[in-house]
């Protein structure tokens, strides 16, 4: 493989990875929260489920809870895309920082 073809290929792979990493940026996580989460979770105080401020701060734990459910909480893995779940994890964590 010549050097210029290698460079073009490497740049293309980097751009694809960047696009995938930010694919959830156009997802309205607040809208998902209002539709799917607000009835049980408040940002700063307990409702039926824990407030965001009291939830686990580990993104992997949050992702698993949203995907598979937890306790009384239903699983959203078949209702939300992986990008929407990632956006929800980021939304929750952003609210945890301000609580």
C-alpha positions as a Markdown table, in Angstrom:
| # | Residue | x | y | z |
|---|---|---|---|---|
| 1 | Unk | 0.0 | 0.0 | 0.0 |
| 2 | Unk | 1.5 | 3.3 | -0.9 |
| 3 | Unk | 1.8 | 6.1 | 1.6 |
| 4 | Unk | -0.9 | 8.4 | 0.3 |
| 5 | Unk | -3.5 | 5.6 | 0.1 |
| 6 | Unk | -2.6 | 4.6 | 3.7 |
| 7 | Unk | -3.0 | 8.2 | 4.9 |
| 8 | Unk | -6.4 | 8.5 | 3.2 |
| 9 | Unk | -7.5 | 5.2 | 4.7 |
| 10 | Unk | -6.3 | 6.1 | 8.2 |
| 11 | Unk | -8.1 | 9.5 | 8.0 |
| 12 | Unk | -11.3 | 7.8 | 6.8 |
| 13 | Unk | -11.3 | 5.4 | 9.7 |
| 14 | Unk | -10.7 | 8.2 | 12.2 |
| 15 | Unk | -13.6 | 10.2 | 10.8 |
| 16 | Unk | -15.9 | 7.2 | 10.9 |
| 17 | Unk | -14.9 | 6.6 | 14.5 |
| 18 | Unk | -15.5 | 10.2 | 15.4 |
| 19 | Unk | -18.9 | 10.2 | 13.7 |
| 20 | Unk | -19.9 | 7.1 | 15.6 |
| 21 | Unk | -18.7 | 8.5 | 18.9 |
| 22 | Unk | -20.9 | 11.6 | 18.5 |
| 23 | Unk | -23.9 | 10.0 | 16.8 |
| 24 | Unk | -26.0 | 10.5 | 19.9 |
| 25 | Unk | -25.4 | 14.3 | 20.0 |
| 26 | Unk | -28.6 | 14.9 | 18.0 |
| 27 | Unk | -30.7 | 12.8 | 20.3 |
| 28 | Unk | -33.0 | 14.8 | 22.7 |
| 29 | Unk | -32.3 | 13.0 | 26.0 |
| 30 | Unk | -34.5 | 15.5 | 27.9 |
| 31 | Unk | -37.4 | 14.5 | 25.7 |
| 32 | Unk | -36.8 | 10.8 | 26.4 |
| 33 | Unk | -36.6 | 11.7 | 30.1 |
| 34 | Unk | -39.9 | 13.4 | 30.0 |
| 35 | Unk | -41.6 | 10.6 | 28.1 |
| 36 | Unk | -40.0 | 7.6 | 29.7 |
| 37 | Unk | -38.4 | 8.5 | 33.1 |
| 38 | Unk | -40.0 | 11.5 | 34.7 |
| 39 | Unk | -43.0 | 9.6 | 36.0 |
| 40 | Unk | -40.7 | 7.7 | 38.3 |
| 41 | Unk | -37.5 | 9.7 | 38.6 |
| 42 | Unk | -36.9 | 13.3 | 39.6 |
| 43 | Unk | -33.6 | 15.0 | 39.0 |
| 44 | Unk | -33.1 | 16.3 | 42.6 |
| 45 | Unk | -35.5 | 14.4 | 44.8 |
| 46 | Unk | -37.0 | 10.9 | 45.2 |
| 47 | Unk | -40.3 | 10.1 | 43.5 |
| 48 | Unk | -41.1 | 6.4 | 42.9 |
| 49 | Unk | -37.5 | 5.7 | 41.9 |
| 50 | Unk | -34.3 | 7.4 | 43.1 |
| 51 | Unk | -33.5 | 10.9 | 42.1 |
| 52 | Unk | -30.7 | 11.3 | 39.5 |
| 53 | Unk | -28.5 | 12.8 | 42.2 |
| 54 | Unk | -28.8 | 9.6 | 44.3 |
| 55 | Unk | -28.2 | 7.2 | 41.4 |
| 56 | Unk | -24.9 | 5.4 | 40.8 |
| 57 | Unk | -22.5 | 7.6 | 39.0 |
| 58 | Unk | -20.8 | 4.8 | 37.1 |
| 59 | Unk | -21.8 | 5.1 | 33.4 |
| 60 | Unk | -21.6 | 1.3 | 32.9 |
| 61 | Unk | -24.0 | 0.7 | 35.8 |
| 62 | Unk | -26.4 | 3.3 | 34.5 |
| 63 | Unk | -26.3 | 1.9 | 31.0 |
| 64 | Unk | -27.0 | -1.6 | 32.4 |
| 65 | Unk | -29.9 | -0.4 | 34.5 |
| 66 | Unk | -31.5 | 1.4 | 31.5 |
| 67 | Unk | -30.9 | -1.5 | 29.2 |
| 68 | Unk | -31.9 | -4.4 | 31.4 |
| 69 | Unk | -34.1 | -2.7 | 34.0 |
| 70 | Unk | -33.5 | -2.8 | 37.8 |
| 71 | Unk | -35.9 | -3.7 | 40.6 |
| 72 | Unk | -39.3 | -2.2 | 39.6 |
| 73 | Unk | -37.8 | -0.4 | 36.6 |
| 74 | Unk | -38.5 | -2.0 | 33.3 |
| 75 | Unk | -35.9 | -2.7 | 30.7 |
| 76 | Unk | -35.5 | -0.1 | 27.9 |
| 77 | Unk | -33.0 | -2.0 | 25.8 |
| 78 | Unk | -35.7 | -2.9 | 23.2 |
| 79 | Unk | -37.4 | 0.5 | 23.4 |
| 80 | Unk | -34.4 | 2.7 | 23.0 |
| 81 | Unk | -31.5 | 2.5 | 20.6 |
| 82 | Unk | -28.0 | 2.1 | 22.0 |
| 83 | Unk | -27.3 | 5.8 | 21.0 |
| 84 | Unk | -30.4 | 6.9 | 23.0 |
| 85 | Unk | -29.3 | 4.9 | 26.0 |
| 86 | Unk | -25.8 | 6.5 | 25.8 |
| 87 | Unk | -27.5 | 9.9 | 25.5 |
| 88 | Unk | -29.6 | 9.1 | 28.6 |
| 89 | Unk | -26.5 | 8.1 | 30.6 |
| 90 | Unk | -24.9 | 11.4 | 29.7 |
| 91 | Unk | -28.0 | 13.3 | 30.5 |
| 92 | Unk | -28.3 | 11.7 | 34.0 |
| 93 | Unk | -24.6 | 12.2 | 34.7 |
| 94 | Unk | -24.8 | 15.9 | 33.6 |
| 95 | Unk | -27.7 | 16.4 | 36.1 |
| 96 | Unk | -25.8 | 14.5 | 38.8 |
| 97 | Unk | -23.0 | 17.1 | 38.5 |
| 98 | Unk | -25.4 | 20.0 | 39.1 |
| 99 | Unk | -27.4 | 18.4 | 42.0 |
